[in-house]
Amino acid sequence: MPQLSAIETISIAMEHTKQQLFRPFRWGQWLRLALLGLLTGELSSGGGCGGGNFPSSFPTNPSQQPGGGRDQFLSASPHFDPQMAAHMALWIGIALLVFCVIALVWMYVGSVYRFILIESIITKNVSLRAGWHKWHATGRRYFWWRLVYQLVVGFFFVILIGIPVGIAAAFGWFTDAKAHMVPLVLGGILLFFLVLLFFIATGVIWLLGKDFMAPIMALENLDFADSWSRLFAMMKREKGSYAGYVGMKIVLAIAAGILFGILITIAVLVVLLPIGGLGVLAVVTGKTAGLTWNPLTVTVAVLVGMFAFALIMFLSSMLSVPVTVYFPAYSIYFFAARYPKLSAWLYPAPPAPVVPTPPVTEPPPVLPPSLGPEPIT
C-alpha cells in the first residue's frame, strides 16, 4: 500500500471513526469503548477545605493578652500526641500501600486492554471477554515494559532534580539565598529547561511504545526489548516520516484536548451543579440542626465525593469515545503503511470466490432384462 504521510492519515482516521461509531450507532459498543478509553489512558489524548473549630478563648493577638502572650498562645495550641502521630503514620502507610496495589492492578488491566483496543479498531468490533483471553499473555509483556518505563523515568527524574539541589545545598546557596540570588535564578532556569527536555523525551518514548511497539508485540509475539529493536530498525529508514508523525500527533492532541475539555467541562457543570447545590443545602441544614463532623458525617461526605468523582469519570469517558477511537486509528493507519503484517491485518485479503460445483447426477437404475410373457400351459 502507498506510504501515507502524517497529514494524509488524518482524514483516513476520521472516516474510520465515523464508520465505527455512527454507521451504525450502537450503545453497547460505545459503552465498551468508553471503558477501554478509561483503562488504557486514551482519554488523556482529553474542593474546598473545611475550617477548624477553634475555641472561643483562643487569643486574637497573644502579645496583648494578660498573663504573658507567648505562654497563653502555647497553652491554646493543640497538644502533640506521639501515639496519635504513630497511628496517623500507620494509616498513611496503609493508604499508600493500597494506592500502589490499585495502581499496579489498573496498569495490568490497562495493558491487556491496550491490545483489545487495537483489535477493536481493526475489526470495528469490541469483545472484552474474548479479547481478555486472547491478549492476556501479550498484555502481560506490555505490562512489564510499562513498569520498567515508570521505574526508569522516576529514577532519572530523581537524579535530574537531586544533583542540582544537592550541589546548591553543598555550596550553601539555600542558607543565604539573597547573597546567591544570581546562581539560584540561573540554575533554576537551566533546571527548568532540562526538566522540560526530559519530559519531552520520555513522552516521545511513551508515544512510540503504545502506538508502534504494541502492534509489533501483538503480531510477532515478541517481548518489549525485541519489539523495540524491530521498531528502531524500521524507523531508521524513515526518520522524517516518524518525526512528522510525532509532531502531528502533538498538534492533534492539543486541539482535541481543548475541544473535548470544553465539552466535558460544560457537561460536568450541568450535571454536578444540582449535586453541589444539594450538598450546600445539606451542610447548611446539618449545621442548623446542630450536626458536627463525626465518623458518620465524614463517611457520608466521602461517599458523596466518590459518587461525584465516579460520575465525572463516567461523563468524561463517554464524551471522549471519539478520541478513544480516532487516535489509535490514526496510529494504526500510519504504521500499517510501513509494517506489512499490520497492513495484512488491517486490510485482509478477500475470500476466494466460491466456484459452484455442478450437481452430481446419478445414473438411472439398471433394470433386469424382460423375459417376455409366460407361456400358456
C-alpha beads as a LAMMPS data file, in Angstrom:
LAMMPS data file: protein, C-alpha beads

377 atoms
374 bonds

1 atom types
1 bond types

-500.0 500.0 xlo xhi
-500.0 500.0 ylo yhi
-500.0 500.0 zlo zhi

Masses

1 110.0

Atoms # bond

1 1 1 0.000 0.000 0.000
2 1 1 1.194 3.638 -0.510
3 1 1 3.310 5.319 2.180
4 1 1 0.798 7.610 3.867
5 1 1 2.144 10.785 5.418
6 1 1 1.114 12.017 8.845
7 1 1 -1.146 14.638 7.223
8 1 1 -2.778 12.228 4.771
9 1 1 -3.638 9.840 7.616
10 1 1 -5.784 12.483 9.365
11 1 1 -8.753 12.175 7.005
12 1 1 -8.478 8.380 6.811
13 1 1 -8.626 8.048 10.607
14 1 1 -11.548 10.493 10.713
15 1 1 -13.520 8.425 8.208
16 1 1 -12.757 5.282 10.173
17 1 1 -14.058 6.922 13.371
18 1 1 -17.308 7.896 11.675
19 1 1 -17.834 4.397 10.324
20 1 1 -17.084 2.612 13.583
21 1 1 -19.121 4.883 15.857
22 1 1 -22.047 6.070 13.771
23 1 1 -22.567 3.615 10.878
24 1 1 -24.463 2.221 12.681
25 1 1 -24.571 3.727 16.158
26 1 1 -24.514 1.054 18.876
27 1 1 -24.858 1.887 22.556
28 1 1 -23.170 -1.342 23.639
29 1 1 -20.067 -0.638 21.558
30 1 1 -19.978 2.977 22.773
31 1 1 -20.014 1.862 26.435
32 1 1 -17.287 -0.728 25.892
33 1 1 -15.119 1.786 24.037
34 1 1 -15.602 4.253 26.896
35 1 1 -14.300 1.602 29.296
36 1 1 -11.331 0.906 27.020
37 1 1 -10.508 4.608 26.818
38 1 1 -10.645 4.948 30.589
39 1 1 -8.435 1.933 31.326
40 1 1 -5.894 2.435 28.541
41 1 1 -5.398 6.148 29.151
42 1 1 -6.614 7.279 25.737
43 1 1 -8.798 9.905 27.458
44 1 1 -5.676 11.984 28.002
45 1 1 -5.073 12.176 24.242
46 1 1 -8.540 14.831 26.854
47 1 1 -12.604 21.438 46.575
48 1 1 -12.738 23.420 49.493
49 1 1 -11.082 22.772 52.839
50 1 1 -13.210 22.695 55.930
51 1 1 -12.212 25.213 58.578
52 1 1 -11.320 24.029 62.059
53 1 1 -13.412 24.807 65.132
54 1 1 -11.119 26.877 67.332
55 1 1 -12.029 27.574 70.973
56 1 1 -13.537 30.997 71.676
57 1 1 -10.788 31.739 74.186
58 1 1 -8.067 31.482 71.537
59 1 1 -6.190 34.811 71.637
60 1 1 -6.537 37.083 68.661
61 1 1 -3.244 38.812 69.436
62 1 1 -1.270 36.855 72.033
63 1 1 1.039 39.736 72.899
64 1 1 -1.933 41.809 74.082
65 1 1 -3.419 39.178 76.418
66 1 1 -2.893 39.416 80.155
67 1 1 -0.555 36.946 81.831
68 1 1 2.037 36.745 79.051
69 1 1 1.066 36.370 75.411
70 1 1 3.521 33.628 74.432
71 1 1 2.579 31.291 77.278
72 1 1 -1.128 31.672 76.582
73 1 1 -0.554 31.094 72.885
74 1 1 1.319 27.854 73.575
75 1 1 -1.306 26.717 76.060
76 1 1 -4.030 27.283 73.463
77 1 1 -2.121 25.287 70.824
78 1 1 -3.132 21.636 70.295
79 1 1 -1.054 19.161 72.287
80 1 1 1.205 16.888 70.268
81 1 1 0.328 13.268 70.959
82 1 1 3.063 10.828 69.857
83 1 1 0.649 7.889 69.962
84 1 1 -1.818 9.697 67.705
85 1 1 1.037 10.591 65.335
86 1 1 2.072 6.935 65.188
87 1 1 -1.487 5.894 64.359
88 1 1 -1.693 8.535 61.642
89 1 1 1.621 7.387 60.169
90 1 1 0.360 3.797 60.179
91 1 1 -2.844 4.710 58.369
92 1 1 -0.964 6.856 55.860
93 1 1 1.368 3.935 55.154
94 1 1 -1.588 1.587 54.669
95 1 1 -3.253 4.109 52.345
96 1 1 -0.073 4.409 50.267
97 1 1 0.231 0.628 50.061
98 1 1 -3.390 0.276 48.939
99 1 1 -2.868 3.032 46.386
100 1 1 0.202 1.277 44.956
101 1 1 -1.660 -2.038 44.707
102 1 1 -4.611 -0.386 42.959
103 1 1 -2.250 1.435 40.580
104 1 1 -0.471 -1.808 39.656
105 1 1 -3.754 -3.649 39.066
106 1 1 -5.022 -0.732 36.977
107 1 1 -1.802 -0.763 34.951
108 1 1 -2.031 -4.523 34.393
109 1 1 -5.654 -4.420 33.251
110 1 1 -4.958 -1.421 31.035
111 1 1 -2.008 -3.238 29.442
112 1 1 -4.233 -6.122 28.331
113 1 1 -6.978 -3.746 27.236
114 1 1 -4.485 -1.887 25.047
115 1 1 -4.465 -4.855 22.661
116 1 1 -8.224 -5.279 22.881
117 1 1 -8.484 -1.640 21.785
118 1 1 -6.107 -2.227 18.871
119 1 1 -8.125 -5.229 17.721
120 1 1 -11.416 -3.354 18.131
121 1 1 -10.138 -0.561 15.867
122 1 1 -9.048 -3.012 13.192
123 1 1 -12.168 -5.197 13.281
124 1 1 -14.616 -2.393 14.242
125 1 1 -15.996 -4.692 16.909
126 1 1 -15.352 -4.758 20.675
127 1 1 -15.265 -8.048 22.561
128 1 1 -13.967 -7.643 26.102
129 1 1 -14.269 -11.192 27.438
130 1 1 -12.898 -12.966 24.369
131 1 1 -10.249 -10.281 23.946
132 1 1 -9.022 -10.742 27.518
133 1 1 -8.373 -14.451 26.954
134 1 1 -6.797 -13.777 23.571
135 1 1 -4.441 -10.950 24.575
136 1 1 -3.691 -11.772 28.193
137 1 1 -0.163 -13.101 27.568
138 1 1 0.759 -10.218 25.249
139 1 1 -0.673 -7.712 27.693
140 1 1 1.465 -9.169 30.469
141 1 1 4.623 -8.500 28.430
142 1 1 3.414 -4.975 27.719
143 1 1 2.757 -4.508 31.446
144 1 1 6.395 -5.336 32.246
145 1 1 7.519 -2.725 29.746
146 1 1 5.261 -0.094 31.360
147 1 1 6.552 -0.982 34.810
148 1 1 10.198 -0.768 33.728
149 1 1 9.459 2.501 31.935
150 1 1 7.870 4.062 35.034
151 1 1 10.713 2.967 37.301
152 1 1 13.426 4.213 34.935
153 1 1 11.681 7.553 34.396
154 1 1 11.230 8.024 38.134
155 1 1 14.854 7.095 38.843
156 1 1 16.325 9.516 36.319
157 1 1 13.908 12.267 37.352
158 1 1 15.087 11.996 40.955
159 1 1 18.708 12.173 39.755
160 1 1 17.919 15.132 37.493
161 1 1 16.390 17.082 40.382
162 1 1 18.569 15.746 43.167
163 1 1 22.006 16.545 41.732
164 1 1 21.446 20.316 41.198
165 1 1 19.656 20.661 44.533
166 1 1 22.457 18.774 46.261
167 1 1 25.114 20.980 44.651
168 1 1 23.257 24.145 45.684
169 1 1 22.889 22.848 49.244
170 1 1 26.570 21.854 49.410
171 1 1 27.651 25.370 48.424
172 1 1 25.272 26.869 50.969
173 1 1 23.138 28.733 48.458
174 1 1 19.905 27.931 50.313
175 1 1 21.311 29.117 53.659
176 1 1 21.778 32.659 52.416
177 1 1 19.556 32.857 49.347
178 1 1 19.825 36.642 48.954
179 1 1 23.587 36.510 48.623
180 1 1 23.362 33.775 45.984
181 1 1 20.336 35.000 44.071
182 1 1 22.091 35.081 40.668
183 1 1 23.309 31.441 40.638
184 1 1 19.980 30.284 42.093
185 1 1 17.987 32.044 39.358
186 1 1 20.280 30.923 36.539
187 1 1 20.410 27.399 37.901
188 1 1 16.635 27.348 38.235
189 1 1 16.185 28.427 34.613
190 1 1 18.645 25.788 33.414
191 1 1 16.966 23.123 35.538
192 1 1 13.556 24.103 34.153
193 1 1 14.664 23.565 30.559
194 1 1 16.409 20.300 31.460
195 1 1 13.228 19.003 33.083
196 1 1 11.216 20.157 30.061
197 1 1 13.531 18.279 27.677
198 1 1 13.390 15.248 29.955
199 1 1 9.586 15.137 29.848
200 1 1 9.547 15.659 26.076
201 1 1 11.960 12.752 25.563
202 1 1 10.091 10.413 27.910
203 1 1 6.789 11.441 26.318
204 1 1 8.065 10.581 22.840
205 1 1 9.261 7.180 24.095
206 1 1 5.855 6.518 25.629
207 1 1 4.095 7.571 22.427
208 1 1 6.226 5.310 20.233
209 1 1 5.760 2.437 22.657
210 1 1 1.981 2.443 22.758
211 1 1 1.453 3.375 19.103
212 1 1 4.077 1.256 17.324
213 1 1 5.770 -1.161 19.710
214 1 1 2.461 -2.604 20.931
215 1 1 1.312 -3.716 17.429
216 1 1 4.684 -5.389 16.893
217 1 1 4.299 -7.258 20.177
218 1 1 0.804 -8.316 19.147
219 1 1 1.713 -9.585 15.680
220 1 1 5.143 -11.100 16.251
221 1 1 4.798 -12.453 19.811
222 1 1 7.965 -10.644 20.982
223 1 1 8.951 -9.182 24.329
224 1 1 9.417 -5.437 24.684
225 1 1 13.199 -5.479 24.116
226 1 1 12.966 -7.329 20.789
227 1 1 9.965 -5.238 19.773
228 1 1 11.927 -2.034 20.351
229 1 1 14.796 -3.368 18.257
230 1 1 12.383 -4.208 15.470
231 1 1 10.813 -0.762 15.666
232 1 1 14.136 1.093 15.659
233 1 1 15.210 -0.804 12.548
234 1 1 12.017 0.312 10.809
235 1 1 12.322 3.925 11.972
236 1 1 15.871 4.284 10.649
237 1 1 14.531 4.038 7.100
238 1 1 12.044 6.914 7.554
239 1 1 13.236 9.216 10.306
240 1 1 11.474 12.208 8.783
241 1 1 8.126 10.468 8.473
242 1 1 8.138 9.325 12.089
243 1 1 9.257 12.760 13.281
244 1 1 6.370 14.285 11.331
245 1 1 4.011 11.777 12.932
246 1 1 5.138 12.738 16.442
247 1 1 4.745 16.444 15.690
248 1 1 1.320 15.997 14.119
249 1 1 0.195 13.774 16.983
250 1 1 1.101 16.511 19.464
251 1 1 -0.817 19.127 17.458
252 1 1 -3.883 16.885 17.178
253 1 1 -3.738 16.020 20.873
254 1 1 -3.655 19.702 21.837
255 1 1 -6.599 20.504 19.551
256 1 1 -8.632 17.536 20.807
257 1 1 -7.763 18.372 24.408
258 1 1 -9.078 21.919 24.024
259 1 1 -12.241 20.888 22.183
260 1 1 -13.229 17.943 24.349
261 1 1 -12.004 19.696 27.502
262 1 1 -14.538 22.468 26.912
263 1 1 -17.257 19.948 26.099
264 1 1 -16.557 17.831 29.183
265 1 1 -16.369 20.895 31.441
266 1 1 -19.780 22.105 30.265
267 1 1 -21.317 18.643 30.719
268 1 1 -19.801 18.204 34.186
269 1 1 -21.016 21.627 35.304
270 1 1 -24.533 20.943 34.035
271 1 1 -24.681 17.614 35.859
272 1 1 -22.806 18.478 39.057
273 1 1 -24.274 21.899 39.787
274 1 1 -27.520 20.354 41.111
275 1 1 -25.492 17.904 43.200
276 1 1 -23.375 20.734 44.568
277 1 1 -26.478 22.728 45.404
278 1 1 -27.928 19.789 47.278
279 1 1 -24.626 19.367 49.120
280 1 1 -24.575 23.011 50.240
281 1 1 -28.200 22.717 51.340
282 1 1 -27.394 19.565 53.299
283 1 1 -24.425 21.248 55.045
284 1 1 -26.464 24.323 55.988
285 1 1 -29.334 22.178 57.205
286 1 1 -26.955 19.984 59.212
287 1 1 -25.320 22.964 60.908
288 1 1 -28.722 24.415 61.717
289 1 1 -29.728 21.089 63.269
290 1 1 -26.527 21.045 65.335
291 1 1 -24.702 18.314 63.429
292 1 1 -20.918 18.257 63.633
293 1 1 -18.188 16.354 61.854
294 1 1 -18.158 12.817 63.222
295 1 1 -17.363 9.385 61.725
296 1 1 -20.891 9.123 60.266
297 1 1 -20.980 12.545 58.615
298 1 1 -17.396 12.152 57.358
299 1 1 -18.291 8.772 55.821
300 1 1 -21.341 10.270 54.106
301 1 1 -19.243 13.144 52.750
302 1 1 -16.601 10.715 51.445
303 1 1 -19.257 8.571 49.738
304 1 1 -20.817 11.627 48.106
305 1 1 -17.372 12.748 46.922
306 1 1 -16.644 9.298 45.498
307 1 1 -20.004 9.311 43.692
308 1 1 -19.278 12.740 42.206
309 1 1 -15.804 11.616 41.102
310 1 1 -17.196 8.434 39.526
311 1 1 -19.839 10.488 37.727
312 1 1 -17.187 12.854 36.359
313 1 1 -15.077 9.937 35.110
314 1 1 -18.134 8.315 33.503
315 1 1 -19.123 11.504 31.690
316 1 1 -15.540 12.134 30.576
317 1 1 -15.105 8.623 29.216
318 1 1 -18.458 8.638 27.413
319 1 1 -17.870 12.015 25.779
320 1 1 -14.293 11.097 24.832
321 1 1 -15.147 7.937 22.897
322 1 1 -14.422 9.656 19.536
323 1 1 -10.922 10.460 20.852
324 1 1 -10.537 6.864 22.077
325 1 1 -11.212 5.613 18.543
326 1 1 -9.578 8.342 16.480
327 1 1 -6.053 8.393 17.895
328 1 1 -5.454 4.618 17.821
329 1 1 -6.910 4.560 14.309
330 1 1 -4.559 7.382 13.326
331 1 1 -1.512 5.454 14.548
332 1 1 -2.677 2.138 13.079
333 1 1 -3.282 3.508 9.567
334 1 1 0.027 5.393 9.604
335 1 1 2.001 2.375 10.822
336 1 1 0.201 -0.118 8.572
337 1 1 1.587 1.725 5.542
338 1 1 5.082 0.828 6.821
339 1 1 4.503 -2.513 8.538
340 1 1 3.284 -5.248 6.159
341 1 1 1.992 -7.561 8.905
342 1 1 -0.205 -4.832 10.337
343 1 1 -1.360 -3.931 6.823
344 1 1 -2.379 -7.541 6.208
345 1 1 -4.386 -7.483 9.455
346 1 1 -5.995 -4.139 8.651
347 1 1 -6.725 -4.978 5.008
348 1 1 -7.375 -8.737 4.944
349 1 1 -7.402 -10.414 1.577
350 1 1 -10.909 -11.018 0.261
351 1 1 -12.043 -14.615 0.480
352 1 1 -11.518 -16.699 -2.612
353 1 1 -14.600 -16.842 -4.813
354 1 1 -16.608 -19.969 -4.377
355 1 1 -16.795 -21.868 -7.653
356 1 1 -20.136 -23.639 -7.864
357 1 1 -19.767 -27.330 -8.391
358 1 1 -22.101 -28.958 -10.919
359 1 1 -24.745 -31.142 -9.372
360 1 1 -23.917 -34.817 -9.306
361 1 1 -26.384 -36.755 -11.433
362 1 1 -26.878 -40.358 -10.573
363 1 1 -27.156 -42.826 -13.433
364 1 1 -30.582 -44.414 -13.939
365 1 1 -31.089 -47.708 -12.148
366 1 1 -30.280 -50.831 -14.116
367 1 1 -33.471 -52.856 -14.704
368 1 1 -33.372 -56.633 -15.113
369 1 1 -33.935 -57.854 -18.695
370 1 1 -37.525 -58.545 -19.650
371 1 1 -38.290 -62.271 -20.089
372 1 1 -41.471 -61.674 -22.040
373 1 1 -44.908 -63.184 -21.289
374 1 1 -45.069 -66.505 -19.574
375 1 1 -46.095 -69.471 -21.858
376 1 1 -49.649 -70.701 -21.609
377 1 1 -49.886 -74.219 -20.323

Bonds

1 1 1 2
2 1 2 3
3 1 3 4
4 1 4 5
5 1 5 6
6 1 6 7
7 1 7 8
8 1 8 9
9 1 9 10
10 1 10 11
11 1 11 12
12 1 12 13
13 1 13 14
14 1 14 15
15 1 15 16
16 1 16 17
17 1 17 18
18 1 18 19
19 1 19 20
20 1 20 21
21 1 21 22
22 1 22 23
23 1 23 24
24 1 24 25
25 1 25 26
26 1 26 27
27 1 27 28
28 1 28 29
29 1 29 30
30 1 30 31
31 1 31 32
32 1 32 33
33 1 33 34
34 1 34 35
35 1 35 36
36 1 36 37
37 1 37 38
38 1 38 39
39 1 39 40
40 1 40 41
41 1 41 42
42 1 42 43
43 1 43 44
44 1 44 45
45 1 47 48
46 1 48 49
47 1 49 50
48 1 50 51
49 1 51 52
50 1 52 53
51 1 53 54
52 1 54 55
53 1 55 56
54 1 56 57
55 1 57 58
56 1 58 59
57 1 59 60
58 1 60 61
59 1 61 62
60 1 62 63
61 1 63 64
62 1 64 65
63 1 65 66
64 1 66 67
65 1 67 68
66 1 68 69
67 1 69 70
68 1 70 71
69 1 71 72
70 1 72 73
71 1 73 74
72 1 74 75
73 1 75 76
74 1 76 77
75 1 77 78
76 1 78 79
77 1 79 80
78 1 80 81
79 1 81 82
80 1 82 83
81 1 83 84
82 1 84 85
83 1 85 86
84 1 86 87
85 1 87 88
86 1 88 89
87 1 89 90
88 1 90 91
89 1 91 92
90 1 92 93
91 1 93 94
92 1 94 95
93 1 95 96
94 1 96 97
95 1 97 98
96 1 98 99
97 1 99 100
98 1 100 101
99 1 101 102
100 1 102 103
101 1 103 104
102 1 104 105
103 1 105 106
104 1 106 107
105 1 107 108
106 1 108 109
107 1 109 110
108 1 110 111
109 1 111 112
110 1 112 113
111 1 113 114
112 1 114 115
113 1 115 116
114 1 116 117
115 1 117 118
116 1 118 119
117 1 119 120
118 1 120 121
119 1 121 122
120 1 122 123
121 1 123 124
122 1 124 125
123 1 125 126
124 1 126 127
125 1 127 128
126 1 128 129
127 1 129 130
128 1 130 131
129 1 131 132
130 1 132 133
131 1 133 134
132 1 134 135
133 1 135 136
134 1 136 137
135 1 137 138
136 1 138 139
137 1 139 140
138 1 140 141
139 1 141 142
140 1 142 143
141 1 143 144
142 1 144 145
143 1 145 146
144 1 146 147
145 1 147 148
146 1 148 149
147 1 149 150
148 1 150 151
149 1 151 152
150 1 152 153
151 1 153 154
152 1 154 155
153 1 155 156
154 1 156 157
155 1 157 158
156 1 158 159
157 1 159 160
158 1 160 161
159 1 161 162
160 1 162 163
161 1 163 164
162 1 164 165
163 1 165 166
164 1 166 167
165 1 167 168
166 1 168 169
167 1 169 170
168 1 170 171
169 1 171 172
170 1 172 173
171 1 173 174
172 1 174 175
173 1 175 176
174 1 176 177
175 1 177 178
176 1 178 179
177 1 179 180
178 1 180 181
179 1 181 182
180 1 182 183
181 1 183 184
182 1 184 185
183 1 185 186
184 1 186 187
185 1 187 188
186 1 188 189
187 1 189 190
188 1 190 191
189 1 191 192
190 1 192 193
191 1 193 194
192 1 194 195
193 1 195 196
194 1 196 197
195 1 197 198
196 1 198 199
197 1 199 200
198 1 200 201
199 1 201 202
200 1 202 203
201 1 203 204
202 1 204 205
203 1 205 206
204 1 206 207
205 1 207 208
206 1 208 209
207 1 209 210
208 1 210 211
209 1 211 212
210 1 212 213
211 1 213 214
212 1 214 215
213 1 215 216
214 1 216 217
215 1 217 218
216 1 218 219
217 1 219 220
218 1 220 221
219 1 221 222
220 1 222 223
221 1 223 224
222 1 224 225
223 1 225 226
224 1 226 227
225 1 227 228
226 1 228 229
227 1 229 230
228 1 230 231
229 1 231 232
230 1 232 233
231 1 233 234
232 1 234 235
233 1 235 236
234 1 236 237
235 1 237 238
236 1 238 239
237 1 239 240
238 1 240 241
239 1 241 242
240 1 242 243
241 1 243 244
242 1 244 245
243 1 245 246
244 1 246 247
245 1 247 248
246 1 248 249
247 1 249 250
248 1 250 251
249 1 251 252
250 1 252 253
251 1 253 254
252 1 254 255
253 1 255 256
254 1 256 257
255 1 257 258
256 1 258 259
257 1 259 260
258 1 260 261
259 1 261 262
260 1 262 263
261 1 263 264
262 1 264 265
263 1 265 266
264 1 266 267
265 1 267 268
266 1 268 269
267 1 269 270
268 1 270 271
269 1 271 272
270 1 272 273
271 1 273 274
272 1 274 275
273 1 275 276
274 1 276 277
275 1 277 278
276 1 278 279
277 1 279 280
278 1 280 281
279 1 281 282
280 1 282 283
281 1 283 284
282 1 284 285
283 1 285 286
284 1 286 287
285 1 287 288
286 1 288 289
287 1 289 290
288 1 290 291
289 1 291 292
290 1 292 293
291 1 293 294
292 1 294 295
293 1 295 296
294 1 296 297
295 1 297 298
296 1 298 299
297 1 299 300
298 1 300 301
299 1 301 302
300 1 302 303
301 1 303 304
302 1 304 305
303 1 305 306
304 1 306 307
305 1 307 308
306 1 308 309
307 1 309 310
308 1 310 311
309 1 311 312
310 1 312 313
311 1 313 314
312 1 314 315
313 1 315 316
314 1 316 317
315 1 317 318
316 1 318 319
317 1 319 320
318 1 320 321
319 1 321 322
320 1 322 323
321 1 323 324
322 1 324 325
323 1 325 326
324 1 326 327
325 1 327 328
326 1 328 329
327 1 329 330
328 1 330 331
329 1 331 332
330 1 332 333
331 1 333 334
332 1 334 335
333 1 335 336
334 1 336 337
335 1 337 338
336 1 338 339
337 1 339 340
338 1 340 341
339 1 341 342
340 1 342 343
341 1 343 344
342 1 344 345
343 1 345 346
344 1 346 347
345 1 347 348
346 1 348 349
347 1 349 350
348 1 350 351
349 1 351 352
350 1 352 353
351 1 353 354
352 1 354 355
353 1 355 356
354 1 356 357
355 1 357 358
356 1 358 359
357 1 359 360
358 1 360 361
359 1 361 362
360 1 362 363
361 1 363 364
362 1 364 365
363 1 365 366
364 1 366 367
365 1 367 368
366 1 368 369
367 1 369 370
368 1 370 371
369 1 371 372
370 1 372 373
371 1 373 374
372 1 374 375
373 1 375 376
374 1 376 377
